Structure formats: C-alpha cells, structure tokens
Amino acid sequence: MSVRELVVLGTASQVPTRHRNHNGYLLRWDGEGILFDPGEGTQRQMLRAGVAAHDLNRICVTHFHGDHSLGLAGVIQRINLDRVPHEITAHYPRSGQRFFDRLRYATAYRETVGITEAPVAADGPLARTGGYTLEARKLSHPVESYGYRIVEPDGRRMLPERLAAHGIKGPDVGRIQREGKLGPVSLEDVSETRRGQRFAFVMDTRLCDGVYALAEGCDLLVIESTFLEEDEELAVEHGHLTAGQAARVARDAGVRHLVLTHFSQRYTDPDEFERQARAAGYDGELTVAHDLLRVPVPKRR
C-alpha cells in the first residue's frame, strides 16, 4: 500500500529551542523517502520518528545556513554506517559545493555507500522517475536558496457508468487501460484525467516569483513563516516570510493543505500563526507544525 505523508523532524529557525529541533522534514512518497533540510540533530529526530537511513532516497537542501544543513554530516555518516543498499542522491545549490564537501567529510568514517551529488544551478527539472518529477525554483534569501516541488504525472480515472454503457467489464477493463482502445471504444471514451498530486517545500525566502511558482496548485505546501505580521520589516530585512504572507501565497495558489513551519524563537504562542494565517484569507486545511508531527498528503479530489 502506497504512503504519502510528511514527517516533521524539526521546526525551529536559526537555533533549536527546548521544544523545537533544527529543521528537518521527510516526505514519504510511495516507496521513496526524500529528506529536506537536515539541520543539527536530524539523525536523532529520525530515530524518534521511526525513520531509518534505509528509508532515504534523496536529500534536498534549500541553502547552506546551519539550521538547514548542519545535520548532513551525521545523516550521511549514518547512511554509510547502516550500509544503505541503494543509491542516494543529494541536491543542493551548486554555489554551496564547498559547504556540502565539508559536511560530507566533516570527520573520518568509512564510506560504504555511493551518494550521487546533483547540485542545482538553475530553475527547472532535477529528476524524473516513474512516480514524480522533482523541480527547483530559485528563492530570495541572503545566500543562494532553492525551493523544491514534486509533481506526479496525470493519470486516468475509469468511469464505471461509461464502461457499463459500452459493455466493457472484467479483463477488458485492464486491456483498454493498457492498449488505449478496445474495438471502436477509446480510453478517453470511458475515463477522465486524474490530476497528479503536487507537493512543494519552500524555506527561507522573501516573496518572489519562485515562491508562487512552487506553490501553484499544490495539494500540500510546506512553507516557512518565521515571523508574525507585526515583524514584517524584519522578515523582509532577513529574507523571510510572515504567517500572513505565507497564507496569502497559499490562498492565491489554490493550495489544499498549508503547513506553516520554521518559527522564530521570539514567539511563544504557536496559535497566533494560525490566527494570522486565517486573517489573511486562507480557508483550506491548515497545520502549524510541531516536531514529530505526521501530515498526510491530501487524497486526490
């Protein structure tokens, strides 16, 4: 049975707190695991969340500030210690190659696993598999930063009433799906397009074109909301979003489920992020993330 869910490993911005670890997010997408922005302590958070090194297939780093990348050293060494049997691909800004190299070889260890380095240098597709396309878009932050988006190919949904009207049943249903035609009846006559699911991961950034491109039509959007609205000037100065800005992006992009995360330690009431997001006009499903939370990707419409 396929599983599509977000496992939240950490939600703090800049520094961990007593209740929030540095960033870390695992997306389970059917049989694959994609780890986003492993900050310090991610290896331990994986243990607490029941996530093994063997679950990882890709690592996606948005940028090389410590709260988004310091956990790379431990995660990579754990991958090697556990002798993960499959290839793991790492995506990160090409401009930060020296930081990736330092973290990958931060200490002595025995390399037993091949990690494929696939740095990002421009907007566009990064990888295509049978289940999804992984894309990147540049964001606006003091250091080069990219957000990531996963798009499932569109499929077909069979329509029982049309199948019955054409007398198609049993093995013939599978046949028309495979071959696209059964006698005079085409697949389009008895089915409709099933829109593929979309997921986006947007971290440290000001509002920019990349934010909107990543969020467009998403079923699940994970987005930073470091500041509250009263601190918007700070957000702009430091290259971040407010809860209201993130919510307006989600509203305008038609996002079905919005996950707010990456919170400044200056705030003590997480409910205020939800209040401000609702006040900004977002009326879809909304989650203010906390560590070790699991968020399912919404079911298809």
C-alpha positions as CSV (number, residue, x, y, z in Angstrom):
1,M,0.0,0.0,0.0
2,S,1.4,3.4,-1.0
3,V,2.0,6.0,1.7
4,R,2.3,9.7,1.0
5,E,3.0,11.8,4.1
6,L,5.2,14.4,5.6
7,V,7.2,13.5,8.7
8,V,8.2,16.7,10.6
9,L,11.5,16.3,12.3
10,G,12.2,19.9,13.4
11,T,10.6,23.3,13.1
12,A,12.9,25.9,14.6
13,S,14.5,28.7,12.7
14,Q,18.2,29.7,13.4
15,V,18.5,28.0,16.8
16,P,16.8,25.0,18.4
17,T,14.7,25.6,21.4
18,R,13.6,23.3,24.3
19,H,10.6,22.3,22.2
20,R,11.8,22.6,18.6
21,N,14.7,21.0,16.9
22,H,16.5,22.5,14.0
23,N,14.7,21.9,10.7
24,G,14.2,18.5,9.1
25,Y,11.4,17.1,7.0
26,L,10.9,13.7,5.4
27,L,8.5,13.2,2.6
28,R,7.3,9.6,2.1
29,W,6.2,9.3,-1.5
30,D,5.1,5.8,-2.1
31,G,8.2,3.7,-1.8
32,E,10.7,6.6,-1.7
33,G,11.9,8.9,1.1
34,I,13.0,12.5,0.4
35,L,14.8,14.3,3.3
36,F,14.6,18.1,3.2
37,D,16.9,20.5,5.0
38,P,18.5,18.3,7.7
39,G,19.6,20.7,10.4
40,E,21.5,19.8,13.5
41,G,20.0,16.9,15.4
42,T,18.2,15.4,12.5
43,Q,19.7,11.9,13.0
44,R,18.3,11.7,16.5
45,Q,14.9,13.1,15.4
46,M,14.8,10.4,12.7
47,L,15.2,7.8,15.4
48,R,12.4,9.3,17.5
49,A,10.1,9.4,14.5
50,G,10.8,5.9,13.4
51,V,12.7,6.9,10.2
52,A,15.7,4.8,9.2
53,A,18.6,5.7,7.0
54,H,17.3,2.9,4.7
55,D,14.1,5.0,4.1
56,L,16.1,7.7,2.3
57,N,16.4,8.0,-1.4
58,R,17.1,11.7,-1.8
59,I,18.4,14.6,0.3
60,C,17.3,18.1,-0.8
61,V,19.0,21.1,0.8
62,T,17.5,24.6,0.1
63,H,20.6,26.5,1.2
64,F,23.6,26.3,3.5
65,H,22.6,28.2,6.6
66,G,23.3,25.9,9.6
67,D,19.7,25.3,10.7
68,H,19.1,23.8,7.3
69,S,22.2,21.8,6.7
70,L,24.3,21.1,9.8
71,G,22.7,17.6,10.2
72,L,24.1,16.5,6.8
73,A,27.3,15.2,8.4
74,G,25.5,12.9,10.8
75,V,22.9,11.7,8.3
76,I,25.5,10.9,5.7
77,Q,27.7,9.0,8.1
78,R,24.6,7.1,9.4
79,I,23.8,6.1,5.8
80,N,27.3,4.7,5.5
81,L,27.2,3.0,8.9
82,D,24.0,1.3,8.1
83,R,25.2,0.3,4.6
84,V,22.1,1.5,2.8
85,P,21.9,-0.8,-0.2
86,H,20.5,1.7,-2.7
87,E,21.8,4.9,-4.3
88,I,21.0,8.1,-2.6
89,T,21.0,11.4,-4.5
90,A,21.8,14.8,-2.9
91,H,20.5,18.1,-4.3
92,Y,21.8,21.5,-3.1
93,P,22.8,24.9,-4.5
94,R,25.9,24.5,-6.7
95,S,27.2,27.7,-5.2
96,G,27.4,25.9,-1.8
97,Q,29.5,23.0,-3.1
98,R,32.3,23.8,-0.6
99,F,29.9,23.6,2.3
100,F,28.5,20.3,1.1
101,D,32.0,18.9,0.8
102,R,32.9,20.0,4.3
103,L,29.8,18.5,5.8
104,R,30.1,15.2,3.8
105,Y,33.7,14.7,5.0
106,A,33.4,16.5,8.4
107,T,35.1,13.7,10.2
108,A,36.8,10.3,9.5
109,Y,34.4,7.4,8.6
110,R,34.3,4.5,6.3
111,E,32.4,5.2,3.0
112,T,30.3,2.2,2.1
113,V,27.5,3.9,0.1
114,G,27.6,5.9,-3.1
115,I,26.0,9.2,-2.7
116,T,25.3,10.9,-6.0
117,E,25.9,14.7,-5.9
118,A,23.4,16.5,-8.2
119,P,23.8,20.2,-7.4
120,V,21.2,22.8,-8.5
121,A,22.3,25.8,-10.6
122,A,19.0,27.0,-12.3
123,D,15.3,26.7,-12.2
124,G,13.8,23.5,-13.8
125,P,13.5,19.8,-13.5
126,L,16.1,17.9,-11.5
127,A,14.9,14.3,-11.8
128,R,12.2,12.3,-13.3
129,T,11.0,8.9,-12.0
130,G,8.0,6.8,-12.7
131,G,6.2,8.4,-9.8
132,Y,7.1,12.1,-10.0
133,T,9.2,14.9,-11.4
134,L,11.4,16.9,-8.9
135,E,11.7,20.5,-9.8
136,A,13.6,23.5,-8.3
137,R,12.9,27.3,-8.2
138,K,15.3,30.0,-7.0
139,L,14.2,31.9,-3.9
140,S,15.1,35.3,-2.4
141,H,17.5,35.0,0.6
142,P,20.8,36.5,1.6
143,V,22.5,33.3,0.4
144,E,21.5,31.3,-2.7
145,S,18.4,29.3,-1.9
146,Y,16.2,27.0,-3.9
147,G,12.7,25.6,-3.2
148,Y,11.6,22.1,-4.4
149,R,8.4,20.9,-6.0
150,I,7.2,17.3,-6.7
151,V,4.7,16.8,-9.5
152,E,3.1,13.4,-10.1
153,P,2.2,12.7,-13.8
154,D,-1.5,13.0,-14.6
155,G,-3.3,9.6,-14.9
156,R,-6.7,8.3,-15.9
157,R,-9.7,7.6,-13.8
158,M,-12.0,4.9,-15.1
159,L,-15.7,5.8,-15.1
160,P,-17.9,2.8,-14.3
161,E,-21.1,4.2,-15.9
162,R,-19.3,4.8,-19.2
163,L,-17.7,1.3,-19.1
164,A,-21.1,-0.2,-18.5
165,A,-22.6,1.8,-21.3
166,H,-20.1,0.3,-23.7
167,G,-20.4,-3.2,-22.3
168,I,-16.8,-3.2,-21.1
169,K,-16.1,-5.3,-18.0
170,G,-13.8,-7.9,-16.4
171,P,-10.4,-8.3,-18.1
172,D,-11.4,-5.9,-20.9
173,V,-11.1,-3.0,-18.4
174,G,-7.4,-3.7,-17.9
175,R,-7.0,-4.2,-21.6
176,I,-8.3,-0.8,-22.6
177,Q,-6.2,0.8,-20.0
178,R,-3.1,-0.9,-21.4
179,E,-3.8,-0.5,-25.1
180,G,-5.8,2.7,-25.1
181,K,-8.5,1.3,-27.4
182,L,-10.9,-1.7,-27.4
183,G,-12.6,-2.0,-30.8
184,P,-14.3,1.3,-31.6
185,V,-14.1,2.5,-27.9
186,S,-11.1,4.6,-26.9
187,L,-9.8,5.1,-23.4
188,E,-10.9,8.7,-23.4
189,D,-14.5,7.5,-24.0
190,V,-14.6,5.6,-20.7
191,S,-12.3,7.6,-18.4
192,E,-11.3,11.1,-17.4
193,T,-8.0,12.8,-16.5
194,R,-6.9,12.2,-12.9
195,R,-4.7,15.1,-11.9
196,G,-1.4,14.2,-10.4
197,Q,-0.6,15.3,-6.9
198,R,1.7,18.2,-6.2
199,F,3.9,18.9,-3.2
200,A,6.2,21.9,-2.5
201,F,8.8,22.8,0.0
202,V,9.6,26.5,0.4
203,M,12.1,27.6,3.0
204,D,14.0,30.8,3.8
205,T,12.8,33.5,1.3
206,R,11.2,36.8,0.8
207,L,8.1,36.9,-1.5
208,C,9.3,36.3,-5.1
209,D,8.2,34.6,-8.3
210,G,9.8,31.4,-7.2
211,V,7.5,31.1,-4.2
212,Y,4.4,31.4,-6.3
213,A,5.6,29.0,-8.9
214,L,6.4,26.4,-6.3
215,A,3.1,26.8,-4.5
216,E,0.8,26.8,-7.6
217,G,-1.9,24.2,-7.3
218,C,-0.2,22.2,-4.5
219,D,-2.0,19.5,-2.6
220,L,0.5,20.0,0.3
221,L,2.6,23.1,0.7
222,V,5.3,23.3,3.4
223,I,6.4,26.9,3.8
224,E,8.4,28.9,6.3
225,S,6.6,31.5,8.4
226,T,9.4,32.7,10.5
227,F,7.8,36.0,11.6
228,L,4.3,37.3,12.6
229,E,2.8,40.2,10.7
230,E,3.9,42.9,13.2
231,D,7.5,42.0,12.4
232,E,7.2,42.2,8.6
233,E,10.1,44.6,8.3
234,L,12.4,42.1,10.0
235,A,11.1,39.4,7.6
236,V,12.0,41.5,4.6
237,E,15.4,42.5,6.0
238,H,16.4,39.0,6.8
239,G,14.9,37.2,3.8
240,H,11.9,35.5,5.4
241,L,8.1,35.3,5.3
242,T,5.4,36.1,7.8
243,A,2.5,33.9,8.5
244,G,0.2,36.2,6.7
245,Q,2.4,36.3,3.6
246,A,2.7,32.5,3.5
247,A,-1.1,32.2,3.9
248,R,-1.8,34.7,1.1
249,V,0.5,32.8,-1.2
250,A,-1.4,29.5,-0.4
251,R,-4.7,31.3,-0.9
252,D,-3.8,32.7,-4.3
253,A,-2.1,29.5,-5.5
254,G,-5.1,27.3,-4.6
255,V,-3.2,25.2,-2.0
256,R,-5.3,22.5,-0.4
257,H,-3.3,21.9,2.8
258,L,-0.9,24.5,4.1
259,V,1.8,23.6,6.6
260,L,3.5,26.5,8.4
261,T,6.9,26.0,10.0
262,H,10.4,27.5,10.7
263,F,9.4,29.6,13.7
264,S,11.5,32.3,15.3
265,Q,12.3,31.6,19.0
266,R,10.9,35.1,19.8
267,Y,7.3,33.8,19.7
268,T,5.7,31.6,22.5
269,D,2.2,31.2,21.2
270,P,2.0,29.0,18.1
271,D,-1.7,29.5,17.8
272,E,-1.0,33.1,16.7
273,F,0.4,31.8,13.5
274,E,-2.8,30.1,12.6
275,R,-4.9,33.2,13.6
276,Q,-2.9,35.4,11.4
277,A,-3.0,32.9,8.5
278,R,-6.7,32.7,8.7
279,A,-7.0,36.5,9.0
280,A,-5.0,36.7,5.7
281,G,-7.8,34.8,4.0
282,Y,-6.6,31.2,3.7
283,D,-9.6,28.9,4.3
284,G,-8.1,25.5,3.3
285,E,-6.7,22.9,5.6
286,L,-4.0,24.5,7.9
287,T,-1.4,23.0,10.1
288,V,1.0,24.8,12.4
289,A,3.8,22.3,12.5
290,H,5.5,20.8,15.6
291,D,8.3,18.3,15.9
292,L,7.5,14.7,15.2
293,L,4.2,15.6,13.5
294,R,2.9,13.4,10.6
295,V,0.9,15.1,7.9
296,P,-0.7,13.0,5.2
297,V,-0.8,14.3,1.6
298,P,-4.5,15.0,0.9
299,K,-6.4,12.4,-1.0
300,R,-7.0,13.1,-4.7
301,R,-10.1,15.1,-5.5
